[in-house]
Amino acid sequence: MSEIEFRSEMTVELVRASAHDSDVLFAARVSTLGEQTLEQSQLDGSESEVDEKRDRGLINYLMRDRHGSPFEHNSMTFYVRAPIFVFREFMRHRIASYNEESGRYRELGPVFYVPSAERNLVQVGKPGAYDFLPGTVEQIALVQQQTRAAAVHAYEAYQRMLEAGVAREVARIVLPLNIYSSMYVTLNARSLMNFLSLRTKREGSSFPSFPQREIEMCAEQMETHFEKLMPLTYAAFNVNGRVAP
């Protein structure tokens, strides 16, 4: 059996993107300029002549007044490697396209998530307003030891069934949710802003969010790519309370 590996991080890579602030601008301006926007629509954002003050103002107006459709004319595809329980949180957002690694068609590798010592462990408060506080040294040790032990036991059972000729789709049923999987996620800026508004906790947000830390770790990396690709859109998102238009 392969040696079992434990990790505490999430992997998010930007695979491909067609996403620029100019995508928002030509889509918005078609309502008043029609075919005059065609030339701008063919540019990739880096080639267009930008009147930054005017463009920033239009994007901020669209964001502030919730004119959302111009933010949909772009695309970002991310490769995400994370525990399966994080993917189940992702897929509650029916605003993206997903393709995930299949435990029916390939043997799943022995890589499992174990919370780092920095991961808050104690939940206080009431539903919708939870705070999470650091665990004690004893709680951290307990979580890490029990998580590792359960993963080892489950993966050994998985391997025994595979070695006996049991189909992968049956053998996988004993695997815990902290086993790592991988998937592609494709979405546009409007959908991504909706995702970020719900899966990050930030001061200045119009509506508070209480995301599970592990999916927030993915969201933070996606947000970094978004900021670089569409800086004017990203700035307007933050100025207007991190609400998707």
Residue frames as qw, qx, qy, qz and C-alpha x, y, z in Angstrom:
[[0.000, 0.888, 0.460, 0.000, 0.00, 0.00, 0.00],
 [0.345, 0.606, -0.049, 0.715, 1.24, 3.50, -0.79],
 [0.334, -0.205, -0.517, 0.761, 2.31, 5.60, 2.17],
 [0.068, -0.834, -0.544, -0.061, -0.52, 7.74, 3.48],
 [0.315, 0.212, -0.037, 0.924, 0.02, 11.49, 3.19],
 [0.163, -0.778, -0.544, 0.268, -1.57, 14.16, 5.36],
 [0.277, 0.327, 0.152, 0.891, -1.94, 17.80, 4.28],
 [0.094, -0.622, -0.533, 0.566, -3.42, 20.96, 5.74],
 [0.041, 0.442, -0.188, -0.876, -3.55, 23.16, 2.63],
 [0.632, 0.604, 0.454, -0.171, -5.79, 23.69, -0.39],
 [0.375, -0.154, 0.523, 0.749, -4.52, 24.03, -3.96],
 [0.433, 0.785, 0.375, -0.237, -6.11, 26.50, -6.37],
 [0.380, -0.217, 0.480, 0.760, -4.57, 27.18, -9.79],
 [0.472, 0.662, 0.066, -0.578, -5.90, 29.44, -12.53],
 [0.682, 0.098, 0.656, 0.307, -5.91, 27.17, -15.59],
 [0.259, 0.307, 0.482, 0.779, -7.25, 29.59, -18.18],
 [0.027, 0.667, 0.462, -0.584, -9.12, 32.85, -18.26],
 [0.180, 0.445, 0.409, 0.776, -10.82, 35.22, -20.62],
 [0.339, -0.800, -0.475, 0.137, -11.61, 37.89, -18.09],
 [0.360, 0.116, -0.030, 0.925, -10.85, 41.61, -18.30],
 [0.077, 0.525, 0.404, -0.745, -12.51, 44.79, -17.10],
 [0.199, 0.266, -0.428, -0.840, -13.02, 45.64, -20.78],
 [0.146, -0.241, -0.929, -0.240, -15.41, 42.67, -21.04],
 [0.044, -0.603, -0.647, 0.465, -17.72, 44.42, -18.62],
 [0.026, 0.519, -0.035, -0.854, -17.43, 47.74, -20.44],
 [0.179, 0.099, -0.650, -0.732, -18.28, 46.64, -23.98],
 [0.156, -0.385, -0.908, -0.059, -21.17, 44.52, -22.70],
 [0.052, -0.627, -0.505, 0.590, -22.60, 47.47, -20.80],
 [0.044, 0.486, -0.172, -0.856, -22.11, 50.00, -23.58],
 [0.068, 0.171, 0.837, 0.515, -23.90, 47.97, -26.22],
 [0.052, 0.659, 0.709, -0.245, -27.19, 49.23, -24.75],
 [0.096, 0.867, 0.129, -0.472, -26.41, 52.75, -25.98],
 [0.004, 0.671, -0.521, -0.528, -23.75, 52.29, -28.68],
 [0.890, 0.355, 0.141, -0.248, -24.83, 49.09, -30.43],
 [0.908, 0.323, 0.032, 0.266, -22.42, 47.98, -33.18],
 [0.180, 0.871, -0.321, 0.325, -19.93, 50.69, -32.22],
 [0.603, -0.613, 0.482, -0.168, -18.81, 48.38, -29.42],
 [0.977, 0.211, -0.003, 0.003, -17.74, 45.60, -31.81],
 [0.527, 0.646, -0.416, 0.363, -14.16, 46.78, -32.19],
 [0.264, -0.607, 0.560, -0.498, -13.66, 47.00, -28.45],
 [0.895, -0.179, 0.249, -0.323, -15.19, 43.55, -27.95],
 [0.898, 0.366, -0.213, 0.119, -12.43, 41.99, -30.05],
 [0.213, 0.682, -0.535, 0.450, -9.65, 43.25, -27.79],
 [0.723, -0.181, -0.638, 0.193, -8.27, 41.30, -24.84],
 [0.499, -0.832, -0.224, 0.095, -8.22, 44.15, -22.37],
 [0.600, -0.471, 0.165, 0.625, -4.49, 44.78, -22.50],
 [0.407, 0.206, 0.474, 0.753, -4.77, 46.21, -26.03],
 [0.007, 0.820, 0.516, 0.248, -7.67, 48.57, -25.49],
 [0.170, 0.391, -0.169, 0.889, -7.23, 52.26, -24.92],
 [0.411, -0.559, -0.689, 0.211, -8.47, 52.82, -21.40],
 [0.127, -0.603, 0.081, -0.784, -9.97, 55.99, -20.03],
 [0.387, -0.094, -0.840, 0.369, -9.54, 54.70, -16.52],
 [0.154, 0.104, 0.440, -0.878, -11.55, 57.38, -14.71],
 [0.601, 0.095, -0.223, -0.762, -14.52, 56.94, -17.07],
 [0.648, 0.038, -0.741, -0.172, -14.28, 53.16, -17.08],
 [0.220, -0.042, -0.789, 0.572, -13.90, 52.95, -13.32],
 [0.335, 0.085, 0.269, -0.899, -16.97, 55.14, -12.94],
 [0.682, 0.064, -0.418, -0.597, -19.08, 52.98, -15.23],
 [0.566, 0.004, -0.818, 0.107, -18.05, 49.76, -13.51],
 [0.053, -0.057, -0.661, 0.747, -18.74, 51.26, -10.11],
 [0.501, 0.066, 0.002, -0.863, -22.16, 52.45, -11.29],
 [0.695, 0.035, -0.621, -0.360, -23.03, 48.98, -12.58],
 [0.435, -0.029, -0.816, 0.380, -21.92, 47.38, -9.31],
 [0.086, 0.041, 0.476, -0.874, -23.63, 49.93, -7.07],
 [0.570, 0.148, 0.039, -0.807, -26.96, 49.83, -8.87],
 [0.607, -0.018, 0.781, -0.142, -26.92, 46.03, -9.34],
 [0.700, 0.579, -0.183, -0.375, -26.78, 45.94, -13.13],
 [0.674, -0.429, 0.600, 0.055, -25.26, 42.48, -13.09],
 [0.886, 0.380, 0.265, 0.012, -25.42, 41.02, -16.59],
 [0.442, 0.831, -0.328, 0.078, -22.36, 42.87, -18.01],
 [0.304, -0.649, 0.682, -0.147, -20.23, 41.03, -15.44],
 [0.863, 0.023, 0.485, -0.137, -21.15, 37.67, -17.02],
 [0.738, 0.669, -0.085, -0.037, -19.28, 38.11, -20.34],
 [0.121, 0.700, -0.686, 0.157, -16.05, 36.51, -19.19],
 [0.960, -0.127, -0.222, -0.110, -14.77, 33.16, -17.95],
 [0.076, -0.673, 0.691, -0.251, -12.29, 31.79, -15.41],
 [0.929, -0.053, -0.351, -0.107, -11.36, 28.13, -14.96],
 [0.269, -0.686, 0.599, -0.313, -9.67, 27.00, -11.74],
 [0.727, 0.043, -0.683, 0.060, -8.10, 23.67, -10.82],
 [0.477, -0.608, 0.336, -0.539, -8.89, 22.93, -7.18],
 [0.642, 0.029, -0.751, 0.150, -7.44, 20.16, -5.04],
 [0.331, -0.391, 0.412, -0.754, -9.14, 19.89, -1.67],
 [0.185, 0.049, 0.940, -0.284, -10.92, 17.40, 0.60],
 [0.096, -0.387, -0.810, -0.430, -14.23, 16.03, -0.63],
 [0.151, -0.690, -0.617, 0.347, -16.16, 17.80, 2.13],
 [0.073, -0.502, 0.086, 0.858, -14.99, 21.12, 0.68],
 [0.053, -0.033, -0.706, -0.705, -16.27, 20.11, -2.77],
 [0.118, -0.563, -0.818, -0.028, -19.68, 19.37, -1.32],
 [0.099, -0.703, -0.283, 0.645, -19.74, 22.96, -0.07],
 [0.064, -0.280, 0.467, 0.836, -18.63, 24.23, -3.49],
 [0.058, -0.202, -0.833, -0.512, -21.38, 22.39, -5.31],
 [0.013, 0.655, 0.650, -0.385, -24.10, 24.05, -3.29],
 [0.091, 0.627, -0.114, -0.766, -23.33, 27.04, -5.52],
 [0.628, 0.420, 0.640, 0.140, -25.29, 26.26, -8.68],
 [0.238, 0.937, -0.016, -0.254, -23.58, 29.10, -10.52],
 [0.051, -0.676, 0.682, 0.274, -20.50, 27.31, -11.84],
 [0.890, 0.267, -0.313, -0.196, -19.55, 24.31, -13.96],
 [0.494, -0.589, 0.628, -0.121, -17.79, 21.44, -12.20],
 [0.879, 0.244, -0.402, -0.080, -15.90, 18.33, -13.28],
 [0.507, -0.662, 0.504, -0.224, -14.46, 16.24, -10.46],
 [0.161, 0.383, -0.909, -0.001, -12.07, 13.32, -10.25],
 [0.823, -0.134, -0.211, -0.510, -14.05, 10.06, -10.15],
 [0.383, -0.408, 0.788, -0.257, -13.66, 7.36, -7.54],
 [0.879, 0.243, 0.312, -0.268, -15.58, 5.05, -9.85],
 [0.780, 0.618, -0.089, 0.051, -13.00, 5.17, -12.62],
 [0.484, 0.555, -0.518, 0.435, -9.69, 5.50, -10.78],
 [0.696, -0.384, -0.494, 0.353, -8.19, 4.42, -7.49],
 [0.155, -0.948, -0.007, -0.279, -8.14, 7.35, -5.10],
 [0.529, 0.420, -0.504, 0.538, -4.73, 8.26, -3.72],
 [0.622, -0.513, -0.515, 0.290, -3.95, 8.10, 0.02],
 [0.219, 0.240, -0.143, 0.935, -3.92, 11.85, 0.65],
 [0.346, -0.689, -0.636, 0.007, -5.99, 13.13, 3.56],
 [0.026, -0.708, 0.072, -0.702, -6.69, 16.50, 5.14],
 [0.577, -0.471, -0.536, 0.397, -5.80, 17.06, 8.78],
 [0.070, -0.969, -0.131, -0.199, -6.40, 20.50, 10.34],
 [0.490, 0.410, -0.387, 0.665, -3.28, 22.46, 11.16],
 [0.400, -0.370, -0.583, 0.603, -2.65, 23.70, 14.69],
 [0.000, 0.090, 0.019, -0.996, -3.76, 27.19, 13.52],
 [0.330, -0.351, -0.655, -0.583, -7.26, 26.00, 12.55],
 [0.369, -0.246, 0.401, -0.801, -9.80, 27.28, 15.10],
 [0.279, -0.068, -0.956, -0.059, -11.66, 24.38, 16.71],
 [0.030, -0.391, -0.753, 0.528, -14.19, 25.73, 19.24],
 [0.077, -0.470, -0.531, -0.701, -17.57, 26.95, 17.99],
 [0.076, -0.405, -0.591, 0.693, -19.45, 29.53, 20.06],
 [0.256, 0.185, -0.127, -0.940, -22.58, 31.54, 19.40],
 [0.613, 0.356, 0.584, -0.396, -25.83, 30.73, 17.67],
 [0.586, 0.350, 0.621, 0.386, -26.71, 29.65, 14.10],
 [0.320, 0.834, 0.289, 0.344, -25.96, 32.43, 11.66],
 [0.063, -0.922, 0.228, -0.306, -23.61, 34.20, 14.04],
 [0.931, -0.269, -0.061, 0.238, -20.96, 31.69, 15.01],
 [0.065, 0.863, -0.497, 0.071, -17.46, 32.54, 16.07],
 [0.958, 0.029, -0.232, 0.165, -14.67, 29.99, 16.06],
 [0.307, -0.870, 0.367, -0.117, -11.96, 30.17, 18.68],
 [0.369, 0.523, -0.765, 0.077, -8.58, 28.44, 18.96],
 [0.897, -0.271, -0.331, -0.111, -8.52, 25.00, 20.47],
 [0.554, -0.730, 0.399, -0.027, -6.45, 23.97, 23.45],
 [0.089, 0.559, -0.813, -0.140, -3.24, 22.03, 23.01],
 [0.410, 0.001, 0.891, -0.194, -5.14, 18.92, 24.08],
 [0.639, 0.559, 0.358, -0.387, -7.97, 19.52, 21.58],
 [0.405, 0.730, -0.445, -0.324, -5.53, 20.08, 18.71],
 [0.075, -0.386, 0.919, 0.022, -3.68, 16.86, 19.55],
 [0.534, 0.212, 0.757, -0.311, -6.96, 14.93, 19.80],
 [0.622, 0.663, 0.084, -0.408, -8.29, 16.18, 16.45],
 [0.332, 0.678, -0.613, -0.232, -5.05, 15.44, 14.63],
 [0.198, -0.271, 0.938, -0.088, -4.55, 12.01, 16.20],
 [0.570, 0.315, 0.681, -0.335, -8.12, 10.83, 15.65],
 [0.569, 0.701, -0.090, -0.421, -8.23, 12.20, 12.09],
 [0.205, 0.584, -0.766, -0.174, -5.03, 10.40, 11.14],
 [0.319, -0.100, 0.924, -0.188, -6.12, 7.15, 12.79],
 [0.635, 0.463, 0.464, -0.409, -9.52, 7.15, 11.06],
 [0.505, 0.711, -0.322, -0.368, -7.93, 7.86, 7.67],
 [0.035, 0.454, -0.888, -0.065, -5.40, 5.04, 8.03],
 [0.449, 0.107, 0.841, -0.282, -8.07, 2.55, 9.09],
 [0.627, 0.594, 0.254, -0.436, -10.42, 3.56, 6.25],
 [0.426, 0.693, -0.484, -0.322, -7.75, 3.47, 3.54],
 [0.138, -0.302, 0.943, -0.017, -6.54, 0.06, 4.65],
 [0.554, 0.318, 0.696, -0.326, -10.11, -1.23, 4.37],
 [0.544, 0.719, -0.074, -0.425, -10.39, 0.36, 0.91],
 [0.202, 0.600, -0.745, -0.208, -7.19, -1.35, -0.22],
 [0.357, -0.081, 0.918, -0.152, -8.27, -4.74, 1.14],
 [0.633, 0.503, 0.470, -0.354, -11.47, -4.59, -0.88],
 [0.466, 0.745, -0.329, -0.344, -9.66, -3.52, -4.06],
 [0.009, -0.481, 0.873, 0.073, -7.13, -6.34, -3.63],
 [0.456, 0.129, 0.852, -0.225, -10.04, -8.80, -3.28],
 [0.148, 0.216, 0.756, 0.600, -11.41, -7.69, -6.65],
 [0.076, 0.730, 0.595, -0.328, -14.21, -5.45, -5.38],
 [0.355, 0.694, 0.331, 0.532, -15.17, -2.66, -7.81],
 [0.300, 0.111, -0.217, 0.922, -13.75, 0.79, -7.07],
 [0.320, -0.438, -0.195, -0.817, -17.23, 2.31, -6.90],
 [0.772, -0.492, -0.372, -0.153, -18.06, -0.07, -4.04],
 [0.720, -0.123, -0.360, 0.581, -14.72, -0.04, -2.22],
 [0.187, 0.381, -0.089, 0.901, -14.73, 3.76, -2.01],
 [0.472, -0.670, -0.363, -0.443, -17.77, 3.82, 0.27],
 [0.732, -0.509, -0.314, 0.325, -15.56, 3.38, 3.34],
 [0.493, 0.212, -0.071, 0.841, -13.42, 6.45, 2.59],
 [0.183, -0.691, -0.449, 0.536, -13.92, 9.53, 4.80],
 [0.291, 0.912, 0.278, 0.079, -14.75, 13.01, 3.57],
 [0.241, -0.883, 0.270, 0.299, -11.27, 14.33, 4.33],
 [0.706, 0.022, 0.519, 0.481, -9.70, 12.41, 1.42],
 [0.033, 0.571, -0.235, -0.786, -8.42, 14.79, -1.26],
 [0.608, 0.522, 0.574, 0.169, -10.01, 14.99, -4.68],
 [0.193, -0.298, 0.273, 0.894, -9.53, 17.38, -7.59],
 [0.377, 0.688, 0.621, 0.002, -11.85, 19.26, -9.91],
 [0.215, 0.179, 0.274, 0.920, -12.15, 22.05, -12.45],
 [0.046, 0.720, 0.549, -0.422, -14.42, 24.97, -11.66],
 [0.238, 0.231, 0.386, 0.860, -15.48, 27.39, -14.40],
 [0.050, -0.791, -0.559, 0.243, -17.48, 30.53, -13.69],
 [0.286, 0.682, 0.158, 0.655, -17.82, 34.19, -14.62],
 [0.198, 0.253, -0.391, 0.862, -17.06, 37.27, -12.53],
 [0.529, -0.393, -0.031, -0.752, -20.65, 37.76, -11.38],
 [0.898, -0.238, -0.352, -0.116, -20.83, 34.18, -10.12],
 [0.644, 0.114, -0.472, 0.590, -17.40, 34.44, -8.53],
 [0.074, -0.380, 0.269, -0.882, -18.40, 37.59, -6.65],
 [0.758, -0.370, -0.149, -0.516, -21.47, 35.79, -5.35],
 [0.881, -0.067, -0.420, 0.207, -19.25, 32.93, -4.22],
 [0.426, 0.244, -0.408, 0.770, -16.76, 35.26, -2.54],
 [0.340, -0.477, 0.084, -0.806, -19.51, 37.19, -0.77],
 [0.862, -0.342, -0.108, -0.359, -20.65, 33.96, 0.89],
 [0.954, -0.063, -0.190, 0.222, -17.38, 32.10, 1.38],
 [0.484, 0.252, -0.325, 0.773, -15.11, 34.80, 2.81],
 [0.381, -0.802, -0.411, 0.204, -15.44, 36.75, 6.01],
 [0.442, 0.291, 0.024, 0.848, -14.37, 40.37, 5.52],
 [0.104, -0.571, -0.360, 0.731, -14.74, 43.62, 7.40],
 [0.155, 0.382, -0.218, -0.884, -16.86, 46.05, 5.40],
 [0.069, -0.196, -0.891, -0.403, -19.12, 43.42, 3.85],
 [0.438, -0.234, -0.093, -0.863, -22.74, 44.53, 3.63],
 [0.889, -0.236, -0.114, -0.376, -23.90, 41.08, 4.66],
 [0.317, -0.600, 0.724, -0.129, -21.82, 39.09, 7.16],
 [0.852, 0.201, -0.441, -0.198, -20.79, 35.58, 6.19],
 [0.583, -0.549, 0.565, -0.199, -19.63, 32.66, 8.33],
 [0.780, 0.401, -0.439, -0.193, -17.87, 30.27, 5.95],
 [0.937, -0.286, 0.114, 0.163, -16.20, 27.02, 6.92],
 [0.260, -0.798, 0.391, 0.377, -12.51, 27.80, 7.06],
 [0.585, -0.105, 0.695, 0.403, -11.45, 25.16, 4.53],
 [0.454, 0.654, 0.522, 0.305, -13.60, 26.50, 1.70],
 [0.044, -0.986, -0.002, 0.161, -12.59, 30.04, 2.65],
 [0.505, -0.512, 0.516, 0.465, -8.97, 28.96, 2.04],
 [0.500, 0.318, 0.659, 0.463, -9.96, 28.09, -1.54],
 [0.165, 0.903, 0.389, 0.078, -12.00, 31.27, -1.97],
 [0.286, -0.858, 0.161, 0.395, -9.09, 33.45, -0.84],
 [0.469, -0.239, 0.618, 0.584, -6.85, 32.02, -3.55],
 [0.344, 0.586, 0.645, 0.349, -9.54, 32.46, -6.20],
 [0.040, -0.959, -0.230, 0.158, -9.98, 36.06, -5.05],
 [0.404, -0.614, 0.358, 0.576, -6.28, 36.77, -5.56],
 [0.396, 0.143, 0.693, 0.585, -6.53, 35.69, -9.21],
 [0.134, 0.803, 0.567, 0.123, -9.73, 37.72, -9.67],
 [0.213, -0.884, -0.029, 0.414, -8.06, 40.88, -8.35],
 [0.370, -0.399, 0.529, 0.651, -5.22, 40.52, -10.85],
 [0.316, 0.334, 0.759, 0.461, -7.47, 39.77, -13.84],
 [0.046, -0.724, -0.489, -0.484, -10.13, 42.43, -13.29],
 [0.359, -0.109, -0.443, 0.814, -8.77, 45.13, -10.95],
 [0.228, -0.177, -0.046, -0.956, -11.49, 47.74, -11.63],
 [0.681, -0.316, -0.501, -0.430, -14.26, 45.21, -11.13],
 [0.651, -0.214, -0.619, 0.384, -12.60, 43.87, -8.01],
 [0.162, 0.031, -0.316, 0.934, -12.22, 47.36, -6.54],
 [0.440, -0.242, -0.193, -0.843, -15.88, 48.18, -7.20],
 [0.711, -0.272, -0.641, -0.102, -16.91, 44.88, -5.58],
 [0.511, -0.209, -0.557, 0.620, -15.12, 45.86, -2.38],
 [0.019, -0.097, 0.098, -0.990, -16.20, 49.51, -2.37],
 [0.560, -0.203, -0.250, -0.764, -19.84, 48.46, -2.68],
 [0.646, -0.347, 0.439, -0.519, -19.89, 46.08, 0.26],
 [0.044, -0.255, 0.958, 0.120, -18.79, 42.85, -1.48],
 [0.622, 0.357, 0.542, -0.438, -22.26, 42.22, -2.86],
 [0.345, 0.092, 0.756, 0.549, -22.58, 40.51, -6.24],
 [0.280, 0.241, -0.094, -0.924, -24.51, 42.73, -8.68]]
